[in-house]
Amino acid sequence: MDALIAFWSHALAAACFAALTIWRLGEAARQPSQRLIAGAFALTACWAWLAAVSSGEPVVGFAESARNLLWISLLYSLWAAAEDRQHGLKLVYAAVAGVVGLQLLADTLQLFGQGAPGAQTGLVLRITTAAGALVLVHNVYGQAAPASRSQIRFVVLGLALIWVYDLNLYTVTYLGSESAAPLNQWRGLAVALAAPLFAIALRSDVSWRISVSRAATFQSLSLLAICAYFALMAILATALRGTGVDLSSSLMLGVLAVMTIAAIVLIPSARARGWLKVKLAKHLFEHRYDYRTEWLRFTETLGRAGPDAPPLSERIVKAFADMADAPGGLLLVSDGGRGLAVADASNWPGHNPPADALDDSADFSAQLEANARIMEFEGIRGGWSPPKDRELPIPQWLLNERAAWAGIPLLHHQRLVGLVVLAAPNYRRQLDWEDFDLLRTAGHQAASSLAEALGQEALGHAQRFEEFNRRFAFILHDIKNLVSQLSLLARNAERHADNPEFRADMVATLRSSVGKMNDLLARLAPHSQAKVQRIEAQSLRPILSAAIAAKRRDREVTLFGDASASAMVDATALEQAVGHLVQNALDASSAEPVVVRVSGDEEHVSIAIVDKGIGMDGDFVRNRLFEPFASTKPGGFGIGAFEARSLITAMGGRLSVDSRPGRGTTFTITLPAAPAVNESARKRA
């Protein structure tokens, strides 16, 4: 009964894979890439049929080894087609293929009657083959391109099903468990179940593409090393068991001693770790850098934001240091055409540049800007760097500084914005073309970030100067009005100096002018408060009376309406705004009186300044009236209306204008009414 189950399960597997072989023969004839798949199907069918008719014979082991070797070759072909394949994985494939070769040798020993040691060693090798093949399957699926992962998933599942079953079968057999026989009988069924998975994966023409990363390579090497260690220990134990000599304790002590010595050498020594990393990258990988990982880390470091983020200059140095495994470095920035200046020295192990060391670096900066060369200071000192590097006028302190290892110019639109000087890593090595290409490309990215930051800083300075100039323009406009008021006072003093009332009014006017001048000077301070400082309920009569009195001079300005109304305003700001508008009205009308009219309702209070002057056309009102420095008056600053609207808007009000050429202008200020006004209005209602 057991033999019958084993026969039919393996026969089913042979039939399934024979059908797959026939199905793929046409594609294999047309596409060379399909021949490995068809061959793997054919060998799997042969192995299954031999296991059905010749169970236990050495030829079955040979067929199984050939089957495994061809499936591993298929995985290798996928890896070899990858554009960014890593050389370290070639070692993994070679190691697994080598185990299959040893397995064939063990089968040969068993075939020629070498007995139990050959059989036991063959079991260990089959366990190792299954484990190593599963590592490769995991690697292929984990690194498959997203577009093909959905199709390759079924191939991976099929191979995983075959080799997981093999791993369990041979492990149980090696341990001598009684469940090994039933597992061997049903093995054919497990392989047959993998056939539909392959059929689903090949139902359409799909390009299987993988992109292997360094992380996957290190994982595969680590897993393979673990499998190899256990396989070696098992083989040695099996071999020594046959001789009757127990050397397991000595062997274990030897292994522990080697591992301890390696840890003592590598862990404390940064130089030893650097040497090991360089050698691994050189011999196991096609490229020194994992460019995707390096670029993501570089851009993340540069773009780090938040209150806890270090300054950009420090982030630039760290980004380059992490990329080149350097402990730190210097960032020198362009100093306005005068040369270079130190902007950051993060983890710089050398001496800081002397105070006058960079004073004459303008020529050095100009030549770096012209040729954009990455400098290898070790080669410049030793005389083996390219002649163009040795001809650069490098500052002497930089050549004398032994910690300086590489210099990366930061060029933005062919303009030098900075220079990164990297400190030498623990293991000094010569830069190669990969270093130059990566550092040059990273330099362009860092230069863009640095240029943007420097531009933002310059813009901030310009904005502060613009704010100062704007304040000064407003103040100059107010000073002009004060000068006009004092000029009128001086002229009247010649005629009315003996009048006590005039003298009292003159003193009050002078005191008011001095106070306003002090306020104007205070507004020039960098941290002065806003022009609208405190908004509260205010009666409009004293505010409007003061504004009118300051502008009336020898012209008539009349106040009409309910001037006792109250509004939510800043008294000083409103007086200044009304003063600007009254002054404009007086300047626009020659002899006609100017009227200030107050009206209001429950929600708002309106102040209208009306003149019968020359008026303005619609285009000027829409496009120029509230623009600073636009004026129709000879010698005018064009700031009064602009500042008046700014003050009124800051108080929560609005300023509207109605003007017609030859008929005059009406400026209307609308302000929120004070709560007392609303309450009285409700009582009247």
C-alpha positions as CSV (number, residue, x, y, z in Angstrom):
1,M,0.0,0.0,0.0
2,D,2.8,2.4,0.9
3,A,4.6,1.7,-2.3
4,L,1.4,2.2,-4.3
5,I,0.9,5.7,-2.7
6,A,4.5,6.6,-3.5
7,F,4.1,5.4,-7.1
8,W,0.9,7.3,-7.9
9,S,1.9,10.5,-6.1
10,H,5.2,10.7,-8.1
11,A,3.5,9.6,-11.3
12,L,1.0,12.4,-10.9
13,A,3.9,14.9,-10.5
14,A,5.6,13.4,-13.6
15,A,2.4,13.8,-15.6
16,C,1.8,17.4,-14.5
17,F,5.3,18.5,-15.3
18,A,5.4,16.6,-18.6
19,A,2.2,18.5,-19.6
20,L,3.9,21.8,-18.7
21,T,7.0,20.7,-20.8
22,I,4.9,20.0,-23.8
23,W,3.0,23.3,-23.3
24,R,6.2,25.4,-23.3
25,L,8.0,23.6,-26.1
26,G,6.7,26.0,-28.7
27,E,7.7,29.0,-26.7
28,A,11.1,27.5,-26.0
29,A,11.7,27.1,-29.7
30,R,10.8,30.7,-30.4
31,Q,12.3,32.4,-27.3
32,P,15.7,31.3,-26.0
33,S,14.7,32.8,-22.6
34,Q,12.0,30.1,-22.2
35,R,14.4,27.1,-22.8
36,L,15.6,27.0,-19.2
37,I,12.0,26.9,-17.9
38,A,11.1,24.1,-20.3
39,G,14.2,22.2,-19.4
40,A,13.5,22.6,-15.7
41,F,10.0,21.2,-16.2
42,A,11.4,18.3,-18.2
43,L,14.0,17.4,-15.6
44,T,11.4,17.6,-12.8
45,A,9.1,15.3,-14.8
46,C,12.0,12.8,-15.3
47,W,12.9,12.9,-11.6
48,A,9.3,12.3,-10.6
49,W,8.9,9.4,-13.0
50,L,12.2,7.8,-11.8
51,A,11.1,8.2,-8.2
52,A,7.8,6.4,-9.1
53,V,9.4,3.4,-10.8
54,S,12.9,3.3,-9.1
55,S,12.3,4.4,-5.6
56,G,15.4,4.3,-3.5
57,E,17.8,3.9,-6.4
58,P,20.9,6.3,-6.7
59,V,19.7,7.4,-10.1
60,V,16.8,9.2,-8.4
61,G,19.3,11.2,-6.4
62,F,21.2,12.2,-9.5
63,A,17.9,13.3,-11.2
64,E,17.0,15.3,-8.2
65,S,20.4,17.0,-8.1
66,A,20.1,17.8,-11.8
67,R,16.6,19.2,-11.2
68,N,17.8,21.4,-8.4
69,L,20.7,22.6,-10.5
70,L,18.5,23.7,-13.4
71,W,16.0,25.5,-11.2
72,I,18.9,27.4,-9.5
73,S,20.2,28.2,-13.0
74,L,16.8,29.7,-13.8
75,L,17.1,31.9,-10.7
76,Y,20.6,32.9,-11.7
77,S,19.5,33.9,-15.2
78,L,16.9,36.3,-13.6
79,W,19.6,37.8,-11.4
80,A,22.1,38.0,-14.3
81,A,19.5,40.0,-16.3
82,A,19.2,42.6,-13.6
83,E,20.8,45.9,-14.5
84,D,22.1,46.6,-11.0
85,R,23.2,43.2,-10.0
86,Q,25.6,42.8,-7.0
87,H,28.7,40.7,-7.3
88,G,28.1,39.3,-3.8
89,L,25.1,37.3,-5.0
90,K,27.2,35.6,-7.6
91,L,29.1,34.1,-4.6
92,V,25.7,32.9,-3.1
93,Y,24.7,31.2,-6.4
94,A,28.2,29.6,-6.7
95,A,28.0,28.3,-3.1
96,V,24.6,26.8,-3.6
97,A,25.7,25.2,-6.9
98,G,28.8,23.9,-5.2
99,V,26.7,22.2,-2.5
100,V,24.7,20.6,-5.4
101,G,28.0,19.4,-6.8
102,L,29.1,17.9,-3.5
103,Q,25.7,16.3,-3.3
104,L,26.4,14.6,-6.7
105,L,29.7,13.4,-5.2
106,A,28.0,12.0,-2.2
107,D,25.5,10.2,-4.5
108,T,28.5,8.8,-6.4
109,L,30.0,7.5,-3.2
110,Q,26.7,5.9,-2.3
111,L,26.4,4.4,-5.8
112,F,29.8,2.7,-5.4
113,G,28.9,1.3,-2.1
114,Q,30.7,3.6,0.3
115,G,28.1,3.0,3.0
116,A,26.4,5.1,5.7
117,P,28.9,8.0,5.9
118,G,28.2,8.8,2.3
119,A,24.4,8.5,2.8
120,Q,24.5,10.7,5.9
121,T,26.6,13.3,4.3
122,G,24.3,13.3,1.3
123,L,21.3,14.0,3.6
124,V,23.2,17.0,5.1
125,L,24.0,18.3,1.7
126,R,20.4,17.9,0.5
127,I,19.3,19.9,3.6
128,T,21.8,22.6,2.8
129,T,20.7,22.6,-0.9
130,A,17.1,23.1,0.1
131,A,17.9,25.8,2.6
132,G,20.2,27.7,0.2
133,A,17.7,27.4,-2.6
134,L,15.0,28.9,-0.4
135,V,17.4,31.8,0.4
136,L,17.7,32.5,-3.3
137,V,13.9,32.2,-3.9
138,H,13.3,34.8,-1.1
139,N,15.9,37.1,-2.6
140,V,14.4,36.9,-6.1
141,Y,10.9,37.7,-4.9
142,G,12.0,40.3,-2.4
143,Q,13.9,42.2,-5.1
144,A,11.5,41.7,-8.1
145,A,10.4,44.8,-9.9
146,P,6.9,45.9,-8.8
147,A,5.5,45.4,-12.3
148,S,6.5,41.7,-12.4
149,R,6.1,40.8,-8.8
150,S,2.4,39.8,-9.2
151,Q,3.4,37.3,-12.0
152,I,6.6,35.9,-10.4
153,R,4.7,35.3,-7.2
154,F,3.3,32.0,-8.4
155,V,6.7,30.8,-9.6
156,V,8.2,31.6,-6.2
157,L,5.4,29.8,-4.4
158,G,5.9,26.7,-6.5
159,L,9.6,26.6,-5.9
160,A,9.1,27.3,-2.2
161,L,6.6,24.5,-2.0
162,I,9.1,22.0,-3.5
163,W,12.1,23.0,-1.4
164,V,10.3,23.5,1.9
165,Y,8.9,20.0,1.5
166,D,12.4,18.7,0.7
167,L,13.9,20.6,3.7
168,N,11.4,19.1,6.1
169,L,11.7,15.6,4.5
170,Y,15.5,15.4,4.7
171,T,15.6,17.0,8.2
172,V,13.2,14.4,9.5
173,T,15.1,11.6,7.7
174,Y,18.4,12.8,9.1
175,L,17.0,12.8,12.6
176,G,15.7,9.2,12.2
177,S,12.0,10.0,12.8
178,E,9.4,7.5,11.9
179,S,7.4,10.1,10.0
180,A,10.1,10.2,7.3
181,A,8.6,7.3,5.3
182,P,5.0,8.8,5.0
183,L,6.6,12.2,4.0
184,N,8.6,10.5,1.2
185,Q,5.5,8.7,-0.1
186,W,3.5,11.9,-0.4
187,R,6.4,13.9,-1.8
188,G,5.2,13.5,-5.4
189,L,1.8,15.0,-4.5
190,A,3.5,18.1,-3.0
191,V,5.5,18.5,-6.2
192,A,2.4,18.0,-8.3
193,L,0.6,20.8,-6.4
194,A,3.4,23.2,-7.6
195,A,2.6,22.5,-11.3
196,P,-0.6,24.6,-11.4
197,L,1.3,27.5,-9.8
198,F,3.8,27.4,-12.6
199,A,1.0,27.2,-15.1
200,I,-0.7,30.3,-13.6
201,A,2.5,32.2,-13.7
202,L,3.2,31.4,-17.4
203,R,-0.4,32.0,-18.7
204,S,0.8,35.2,-20.3
205,D,4.1,36.5,-21.7
206,V,5.6,38.4,-18.8
207,S,9.1,39.8,-18.5
208,W,10.5,38.8,-15.1
209,R,12.7,41.6,-13.9
210,I,14.5,41.9,-10.6
211,S,16.5,44.7,-9.1
212,V,18.9,43.5,-6.4
213,S,19.9,45.7,-3.5
214,R,22.9,45.5,-1.2
215,A,20.6,44.7,1.8
216,A,19.3,41.6,-0.1
217,T,22.9,40.6,-0.9
218,F,24.0,40.8,2.7
219,Q,20.9,39.0,3.9
220,S,21.5,36.2,1.4
221,L,25.2,35.9,2.4
222,S,24.3,35.9,6.1
223,L,21.7,33.2,5.7
224,L,24.0,31.1,3.4
225,A,26.8,31.4,5.9
226,I,24.5,30.2,8.7
227,C,23.4,27.2,6.6
228,A,27.0,26.5,5.6
229,Y,28.1,26.5,9.2
230,F,25.4,24.0,10.3
231,A,26.1,21.9,7.2
232,L,29.8,21.8,7.9
233,M,29.3,20.9,11.6
234,A,26.9,18.1,10.6
235,I,29.3,16.7,8.0
236,L,32.2,16.8,10.4
237,A,30.1,15.2,13.1
238,T,29.0,12.5,10.7
239,A,32.6,11.9,9.5
240,L,34.0,11.8,13.0
241,R,31.2,9.5,14.2
242,G,32.4,6.9,11.7
243,T,36.0,7.0,13.0
244,G,34.9,6.7,16.6
245,V,36.9,9.9,17.6
246,D,35.0,12.6,19.5
247,L,36.5,16.0,18.6
248,S,33.3,18.0,18.9
249,S,34.5,19.8,22.1
250,S,37.9,20.8,20.6
251,L,36.2,21.8,17.3
252,M,33.7,24.0,19.2
253,L,36.5,25.6,21.2
254,G,38.4,26.3,18.1
255,V,35.5,28.0,16.4
256,L,34.7,30.1,19.5
257,A,38.4,31.1,19.7
258,V,38.4,32.3,16.0
259,M,35.2,34.2,16.5
260,T,36.4,35.8,19.7
261,I,39.7,36.9,18.1
262,A,37.8,38.4,15.1
263,A,35.5,40.3,17.4
264,I,38.4,41.6,19.4
265,V,40.1,42.9,16.3
266,L,37.1,44.3,14.4
267,I,34.8,45.7,17.1
268,P,37.1,48.2,18.8
269,S,39.1,49.2,15.8
270,A,37.4,51.8,13.5
271,R,40.2,51.4,11.0
272,A,39.7,47.6,10.8
273,R,36.0,48.0,10.3
274,G,36.7,50.6,7.6
275,W,39.2,48.3,5.9
276,L,36.7,45.4,6.0
277,K,33.9,47.5,4.6
278,V,36.1,48.8,1.7
279,K,37.2,45.2,0.9
280,L,33.7,43.8,0.9
281,A,32.4,46.6,-1.3
282,K,35.3,46.1,-3.7
283,H,35.1,42.4,-4.1
284,L,31.5,41.5,-3.5
285,F,29.7,44.3,-5.4
286,E,29.9,45.7,-8.9
287,H,29.5,49.2,-7.5
288,R,31.0,50.7,-4.4
289,Y,27.8,52.5,-3.5
290,D,24.1,51.5,-3.2
291,Y,23.1,54.7,-5.0
292,R,19.4,54.6,-4.2
293,T,20.1,54.2,-0.4
294,E,22.9,56.9,-0.5
295,W,20.7,59.4,-2.4
296,L,17.7,58.9,-0.1
297,R,19.8,59.4,3.0
298,F,21.6,62.4,1.4
299,T,18.3,64.2,0.5
300,E,16.7,63.3,3.8
301,T,19.6,64.8,5.7
302,L,19.6,68.0,3.6
303,G,15.8,68.4,3.8
304,R,15.4,67.8,7.5
305,A,13.2,70.4,9.0
306,G,11.6,71.3,12.3
307,P,12.6,73.2,15.4
308,D,15.1,70.5,16.4
309,A,16.8,70.3,13.0
310,P,20.4,71.5,12.9
311,P,21.4,74.4,10.6
312,L,21.7,73.7,6.9
313,S,25.5,74.2,7.0
314,E,25.8,71.4,9.5
315,R,23.4,69.2,7.6
316,I,25.4,69.6,4.4
317,V,28.6,68.5,6.1
318,K,26.9,65.6,7.7
319,A,25.3,64.5,4.4
320,F,28.7,64.3,2.7
321,A,30.4,62.8,5.7
322,D,27.8,60.0,5.9
323,M,28.2,59.3,2.2
324,A,32.0,59.0,2.3
325,D,32.2,57.4,5.8
326,A,34.1,60.5,7.0
327,P,34.0,61.6,10.6
328,G,33.1,65.2,9.8
329,G,34.3,68.1,7.7
330,L,34.3,71.9,7.0
331,L,31.9,74.0,5.0
332,L,33.4,77.1,3.4
333,V,31.0,79.5,1.8
334,S,31.7,82.2,-0.8
335,D,32.3,85.6,0.9
336,G,30.9,88.0,-1.6
337,G,33.7,87.7,-4.2
338,R,36.5,88.1,-1.5
339,G,37.1,84.4,-1.3
340,L,35.9,81.8,1.2
341,A,34.8,81.9,4.8
342,V,34.2,79.1,7.3
343,A,30.4,78.5,7.8
344,D,30.5,75.2,9.7
345,A,33.0,72.7,11.3
346,S,31.0,69.7,12.3
347,N,33.1,66.9,13.9
348,W,36.2,68.4,12.3
349,P,39.2,66.6,13.8
350,G,41.8,69.1,12.5
351,H,42.7,72.6,13.4
352,N,40.4,75.5,12.5
353,P,41.8,77.8,9.7
354,P,43.8,80.7,11.0
355,A,42.0,84.1,11.0
356,D,43.9,85.3,7.9
357,A,44.2,82.0,6.1
358,L,41.3,82.6,3.7
359,D,41.9,86.3,3.0
360,D,43.7,85.6,-0.3
361,S,41.5,82.7,-1.5
362,A,39.7,84.7,-4.3
363,D,41.9,83.2,-7.0
364,F,41.4,79.7,-5.6
365,S,37.6,80.2,-5.6
366,A,37.7,81.5,-9.2
367,Q,39.6,78.5,-10.5
368,L,37.4,76.1,-8.6
369,E,34.4,77.8,-10.2
370,A,36.0,77.5,-13.6
371,N,37.0,73.8,-13.6
372,A,34.7,72.3,-10.8
373,R,37.3,69.7,-9.8
374,I,36.9,67.5,-6.8
375,M,40.3,67.6,-4.9
376,E,42.0,64.7,-3.3
377,F,44.3,66.3,-0.9
378,E,46.2,63.1,-0.1
379,G,47.2,62.8,-3.8
380,I,48.1,66.5,-4.0
381,R,50.4,66.2,-1.0
382,G,51.9,63.0,-2.3
383,G,52.3,64.2,-5.9
384,W,50.3,61.5,-7.6
385,S,47.1,63.4,-8.2
386,P,46.3,64.8,-11.7
387,P,48.5,67.8,-12.7
388,K,45.4,70.1,-12.9
389,D,44.8,69.4,-9.2
390,R,48.3,70.2,-8.2
391,E,48.2,73.5,-10.2
392,L,45.3,74.8,-8.1
393,P,46.3,77.7,-5.8
394,I,45.1,75.8,-2.7
395,P,45.5,77.7,0.5
396,Q,48.6,76.6,2.4
397,W,46.8,75.8,5.6
398,L,44.6,73.4,3.7
399,L,47.6,71.5,2.3
400,N,49.3,71.4,5.7
401,E,46.2,70.1,7.4
402,R,46.6,66.3,7.4
403,A,42.9,65.8,8.4
404,A,41.8,67.2,5.1
405,W,41.0,64.3,2.7
406,A,38.7,65.5,-0.1
407,G,37.3,68.8,-1.3
408,I,33.9,69.0,-3.1
409,P,33.1,72.4,-4.7
410,L,29.4,73.4,-4.6
411,L,28.5,75.0,-7.9
412,H,25.1,76.5,-8.6
413,H,24.5,77.7,-12.2
414,Q,28.3,77.7,-12.7
415,R,28.8,79.9,-9.7
416,L,30.7,78.7,-6.6
417,V,28.6,79.0,-3.5
418,G,30.7,76.8,-1.2
419,L,33.3,74.1,-0.6
420,V,33.0,71.0,1.5
421,V,36.3,69.7,3.0
422,L,35.9,66.2,4.3
423,A,38.0,64.8,7.1
424,A,39.9,61.6,6.3
425,P,38.0,58.4,7.2
426,N,39.5,55.8,9.6
427,Y,40.8,53.8,6.7
428,R,42.3,56.2,4.1
429,R,41.8,55.0,0.6
430,Q,42.3,56.5,-2.9
431,L,39.2,58.0,-4.5
432,D,38.0,56.4,-7.7
433,W,35.6,57.3,-10.5
434,E,32.5,56.3,-8.5
435,D,33.5,58.6,-5.6
436,F,34.1,61.5,-8.0
437,D,30.8,61.0,-9.9
438,L,28.7,60.6,-6.7
439,L,30.3,63.4,-4.8
440,R,30.0,65.7,-7.9
441,T,26.3,65.0,-8.3
442,A,25.7,65.4,-4.6
443,G,27.6,68.7,-4.7
444,H,25.1,70.1,-7.3
445,Q,22.2,69.1,-5.0
446,A,23.8,70.6,-1.9
447,A,24.7,73.7,-3.9
448,S,21.1,74.3,-4.8
449,S,20.0,74.0,-1.2
450,L,22.8,76.3,0.0
451,A,22.1,78.8,-2.8
452,E,18.4,78.8,-1.9
453,A,19.2,79.4,1.8
454,L,21.7,82.2,1.0
455,G,19.1,83.7,-1.3
456,Q,16.5,83.6,1.4
457,E,18.9,85.2,3.8
458,A,19.7,88.0,1.3
459,L,15.9,88.4,0.7
460,G,15.3,88.7,4.4
461,H,18.0,91.5,4.6
462,A,16.4,93.2,1.6
463,Q,12.9,93.0,3.2
464,R,14.2,94.5,6.4
465,F,15.8,97.4,4.4
466,E,12.6,97.7,2.4
467,E,10.5,97.9,5.6
468,F,12.9,100.6,7.0
469,N,12.6,102.5,3.7
470,R,8.9,102.3,3.7
471,R,8.7,103.5,7.3
472,F,11.1,106.3,6.4
473,A,9.0,107.3,3.4
474,F,5.9,107.5,5.7
475,I,7.8,109.5,8.3
476,L,9.2,111.8,5.7
477,H,5.6,112.5,4.5
478,D,4.6,113.3,8.1
479,I,7.6,115.4,8.6
480,K,6.6,117.4,5.5
481,N,3.3,118.1,7.1
482,L,4.9,119.1,10.4
483,V,7.3,121.4,8.6
484,S,4.4,123.1,6.9
485,Q,2.6,123.5,10.2
486,L,5.7,125.0,11.9
487,S,6.3,127.3,8.8
488,L,2.8,128.7,9.2
489,L,3.5,129.1,12.9
490,A,6.7,131.0,12.2
491,R,5.0,133.4,9.8
492,N,2.2,134.1,12.2
493,A,4.7,134.7,15.0
494,E,6.0,137.7,13.2
495,R,2.6,139.3,13.4
496,H,1.1,138.0,16.6
497,A,4.1,137.5,18.9
498,D,2.8,140.0,21.4
499,N,-0.6,138.2,21.7
500,P,-0.6,136.1,24.9
501,E,-3.2,133.8,23.5
502,F,-1.1,133.2,20.3
503,R,2.0,132.5,22.4
504,A,0.0,129.9,24.5
505,D,-1.3,128.3,21.3
506,M,2.2,128.4,19.8
507,V,3.7,126.6,22.8
508,A,0.9,124.0,22.6
509,T,1.6,123.5,18.9
510,L,5.4,123.2,19.4
511,R,4.8,120.7,22.2
512,S,2.5,118.7,20.0
513,S,5.0,118.8,17.1
514,V,7.9,117.7,19.3
515,G,5.7,114.8,20.6
516,K,4.8,113.8,17.0
517,M,8.5,113.9,16.0
518,N,9.5,111.7,18.9
519,D,6.8,109.2,17.8
520,L,8.1,109.3,14.2
521,L,11.6,108.6,15.4
522,A,10.3,105.7,17.5
523,R,8.6,104.2,14.5
524,L,12.0,104.0,12.8
525,A,13.3,101.5,15.4
526,P,13.6,97.9,14.1
527,H,11.3,96.5,16.7
528,S,8.8,99.3,17.0
529,Q,5.2,98.4,17.5
530,A,2.6,98.6,14.8
531,K,1.1,102.0,14.0
532,V,-2.3,100.8,15.3
533,Q,-1.5,99.8,18.9
534,R,-4.8,99.8,20.8
535,I,-8.3,99.7,19.5
536,E,-11.0,100.8,21.9
537,A,-14.3,102.8,22.1
538,Q,-13.4,106.4,21.4
539,S,-15.5,109.6,21.0
540,L,-14.9,111.0,17.5
541,R,-15.2,114.7,18.3
542,P,-11.8,115.2,20.0
543,I,-10.0,113.1,17.4
544,L,-11.6,114.9,14.4
545,S,-11.2,118.3,16.0
546,A,-7.5,117.7,16.6
547,A,-7.0,116.5,13.0
548,I,-8.9,119.5,11.6
549,A,-7.1,122.0,13.8
550,A,-3.7,120.7,12.7
551,K,-4.6,121.2,9.0
552,R,-7.0,124.3,9.0
553,R,-4.3,127.0,8.9
554,D,-5.9,129.8,6.9
555,R,-8.4,127.6,5.1
556,E,-11.9,126.7,6.2
557,V,-12.5,123.0,7.3
558,T,-16.0,122.5,8.8
559,L,-17.2,119.6,10.9
560,F,-20.8,118.5,10.5
561,G,-23.0,115.7,11.7
562,D,-23.1,113.8,15.0
563,A,-19.4,114.2,16.0
564,S,-20.3,112.9,19.5
565,A,-20.6,109.4,18.1
566,S,-18.2,106.7,19.3
567,A,-16.3,104.1,17.3
568,M,-13.8,101.3,17.9
569,V,-10.6,103.0,16.9
570,D,-7.0,103.8,17.8
571,A,-7.2,107.5,18.4
572,T,-3.7,108.4,17.2
573,A,-4.0,106.2,14.0
574,L,-7.5,107.7,13.2
575,E,-6.2,111.3,13.7
576,Q,-3.3,110.6,11.4
577,A,-5.5,109.0,8.7
578,V,-8.1,111.8,8.8
579,G,-5.2,114.4,8.7
580,H,-3.8,112.8,5.5
581,L,-7.2,112.9,3.8
582,V,-8.0,116.5,4.9
583,Q,-4.5,117.6,3.7
584,N,-5.2,116.0,0.3
585,A,-8.6,117.7,0.2
586,L,-7.0,121.1,0.9
587,D,-4.3,120.6,-1.7
588,A,-6.9,119.6,-4.3
589,S,-9.1,122.6,-3.8
590,S,-8.0,126.2,-4.1
591,A,-10.5,128.3,-2.2
592,E,-13.5,126.1,-1.6
593,P,-14.1,124.9,2.0
594,V,-13.5,121.3,3.0
595,V,-16.3,119.5,4.9
596,V,-15.9,116.6,7.4
597,R,-19.3,115.0,7.9
598,V,-20.0,112.2,10.5
599,S,-23.0,109.9,10.3
600,G,-23.8,106.4,11.5
601,D,-26.1,103.6,12.3
602,E,-26.3,100.7,14.8
603,E,-23.3,98.9,13.4
604,H,-21.1,101.4,11.7
605,V,-19.9,105.0,11.9
606,S,-18.9,106.9,8.7
607,I,-16.6,109.9,8.3
608,A,-16.8,111.6,5.0
609,I,-14.1,114.2,3.9
610,V,-15.6,116.2,1.0
611,D,-13.9,118.8,-1.2
612,K,-14.9,120.6,-4.4
613,G,-11.5,120.5,-6.0
614,I,-10.2,119.2,-9.3
615,G,-11.2,115.6,-8.7
616,M,-9.7,112.4,-10.2
617,D,-10.6,110.2,-13.1
618,G,-11.6,106.6,-12.7
619,D,-8.3,105.1,-14.0
620,F,-6.3,107.1,-11.4
621,V,-8.6,106.0,-8.6
622,R,-8.5,102.3,-9.6
623,N,-4.8,102.0,-10.5
624,R,-2.7,104.7,-8.8
625,L,-4.5,106.5,-5.9
626,F,-3.6,103.9,-3.3
627,E,-0.2,103.0,-4.8
628,P,2.7,104.4,-2.8
629,F,4.8,107.2,-4.5
630,A,2.0,108.0,-7.0
631,S,0.9,111.6,-6.8
632,T,-0.6,114.3,-9.1
633,K,0.7,117.1,-6.9
634,P,4.0,118.8,-7.7
635,G,6.4,117.8,-5.0
636,G,4.0,115.3,-3.5
637,F,5.2,112.0,-2.0
638,G,2.1,110.0,-3.0
639,I,1.9,108.3,0.4
640,G,-1.0,110.0,2.3
641,A,-3.8,108.0,0.7
642,F,-1.9,104.8,0.9
643,E,-1.0,105.2,4.6
644,A,-4.5,106.4,5.4
645,R,-6.0,103.2,3.9
646,S,-3.5,101.0,5.7
647,L,-4.3,102.6,9.1
648,I,-8.0,102.3,8.6
649,T,-7.8,98.7,7.4
650,A,-5.7,97.9,10.5
651,M,-8.5,99.2,12.7
652,G,-11.1,96.9,11.0
653,G,-12.6,99.7,8.8
654,R,-12.6,100.5,5.1
655,L,-11.9,103.5,3.0
656,S,-13.9,104.3,-0.2
657,V,-13.6,107.1,-2.6
658,D,-16.0,108.8,-5.0
659,S,-14.4,111.3,-7.4
660,R,-15.1,113.0,-10.7
661,P,-12.9,115.4,-12.6
662,G,-13.9,119.0,-12.0
663,R,-16.5,118.2,-9.4
664,G,-14.5,117.2,-6.4
665,T,-13.8,114.1,-4.3
666,T,-15.4,112.4,-1.3
667,F,-13.3,110.0,0.9
668,T,-15.6,107.9,3.2
669,I,-14.1,106.2,6.3
670,T,-16.4,103.4,7.6
671,L,-15.6,102.1,11.1
672,P,-17.2,99.7,13.6
673,A,-19.5,101.5,16.0
674,A,-18.7,101.3,19.7
675,P,-20.9,99.0,21.8
676,A,-22.4,102.0,23.6
677,V,-23.7,103.3,20.2
678,N,-25.5,100.0,19.6
679,E,-27.0,100.0,23.1
680,S,-28.3,103.6,22.8
681,A,-29.7,102.8,19.4
682,R,-31.7,99.8,20.8
683,K,-33.0,102.0,23.7
684,R,-34.2,104.7,21.2
685,A,-35.9,101.9,19.2
